[in-house]
Amino acid sequence: MINPAPLLDAAAPIPLHALAAFAAAGLGAVQLWRPKGGRLHRRLGYLWVALMAGVAISGLFIHELRMVGPFSPIHILSLLTLASLWVAISRARRRDIAGHRRVMILLFWLALVLTGAFTFWPGRVMHMVLFGG
């Protein structure tokens, strides 16, 4: 049974980070499924970019895993995500739709889904939410 208490009780900014990631996962799936182009795609895309930027920026302030001082590889991923969001938007504005699509799909699957899966590692907050602690 899912117990949201460990997430809600976690230190800031973990709850906000997780909620933004959940919202980005849902919206990202919708964006991948829906027809591309048009005003709605663009507006939902900017919302998704804002959510992903929120996930990446809040991730910079999470220091549960410490490998080099207060930092871990997740901090590098956060910076890479922010840079990739910039690249994706730049490519769309230049009408490089294939490049935009490639970067956005990689961001969804690697920066959101794959890294999100690691949050379910034993001892992490999301593991406690789903499996108890």
C-alpha positions in Angstrom: 0.0 0.0 0.0 1.3 3.4 -0.9 2.2 5.6 2.1 2.9 9.2 1.1 4.0 10.2 4.6 7.8 9.6 3.9 7.6 11.9 0.9 5.6 14.6 2.6 7.8 14.4 5.7 11.1 14.5 3.7 13.3 17.6 3.9 12.8 20.4 1.4 13.0 20.4 -1.6 12.4 16.6 -2.0 8.6 16.8 -1.9 8.5 19.6 -4.5 11.1 17.8 -6.6 9.1 14.6 -6.6 5.7 16.3 -7.3 7.3 18.2 -10.2 8.8 14.9 -11.5 5.4 13.1 -11.3 3.7 16.0 -13.1 6.5 16.1 -15.8 6.2 12.3 -16.3 2.4 12.5 -16.8 2.6 15.5 -19.1 5.6 14.2 -21.0 3.7 11.0 -21.7 0.8 13.0 -23.0 3.1 15.1 -25.2 4.7 12.0 -26.7 1.2 10.5 -27.4 -0.5 13.6 -28.8 -0.1 15.1 -32.3 2.9 17.3 -32.7 3.0 21.0 -33.7 0.3 23.5 -33.1 -0.4 25.9 -30.3 -1.5 23.3 -27.7 1.7 21.2 -28.3 3.8 24.4 -27.8 2.0 25.5 -24.7 2.1 22.1 -23.0 5.7 21.8 -24.1 6.7 25.0 -22.3 4.9 23.7 -19.2 6.8 20.5 -19.5 10.1 22.4 -19.9 9.2 24.5 -16.8 8.5 21.3 -14.8 11.7 19.7 -15.9 13.7 22.8 -15.1 12.0 22.7 -11.6 13.0 19.1 -11.2 16.6 19.8 -12.3 17.0 23.0 -10.2 15.5 21.4 -7.1 17.7 18.4 -7.6 20.8 20.6 -7.2 19.7 21.3 -3.6 19.2 17.6 -2.7 22.3 16.1 -1.0 21.2 12.7 0.3 23.7 10.9 -1.8 27.2 12.3 -1.2 30.1 11.2 -3.2 32.3 14.2 -3.7 31.6 16.5 -0.8 27.8 17.2 -0.9 27.6 16.2 -4.6 26.8 13.1 -6.5 26.3 12.2 -10.2 22.7 13.4 -10.0 24.0 17.0 -9.7 25.8 16.6 -13.1 22.6 15.1 -14.5 20.7 18.2 -13.3 23.1 20.5 -15.1 23.0 18.3 -18.2 19.2 18.4 -18.1 19.1 22.2 -18.0 21.5 22.4 -20.9 19.5 19.8 -22.9 16.2 21.8 -22.3 17.9 24.8 -23.8 19.2 22.8 -26.8 15.7 21.3 -27.4 14.0 24.7 -27.4 16.7 26.2 -29.5 16.3 23.5 -32.1 12.6 23.9 -32.2 12.9 27.6 -32.7 15.4 27.0 -35.6 12.8 24.6 -37.1 15.1 21.6 -36.5 12.2 19.5 -35.6 14.0 16.2 -35.9 16.7 17.5 -33.5 14.1 18.9 -31.1 12.2 15.6 -31.1 15.4 13.6 -30.4 16.5 15.7 -27.5 13.0 15.8 -25.9 12.6 12.0 -26.2 16.0 11.4 -24.7 15.2 13.9 -21.8 11.9 12.1 -21.1 13.3 8.6 -21.1 16.8 9.2 -19.6 16.5 12.3 -17.4 13.0 11.5 -16.1 12.1 7.8 -16.4 15.4 6.1 -16.0 16.7 8.4 -13.2 13.3 8.3 -11.6 13.6 4.5 -11.4 16.7 5.0 -9.2 14.5 6.8 -6.6 13.0 3.5 -5.8 16.3 2.1 -4.6 16.1 0.7 -1.0 16.7 3.4 1.6 15.5 6.2 -0.7 12.3 8.1 0.0 10.2 6.8 -2.9 11.1 3.2 -1.9 9.7 3.9 1.5 6.6 5.4 -0.1 5.9 2.3 -2.1 7.3 -0.5 0.0 7.5 0.8 3.5 10.7 1.5 5.3 
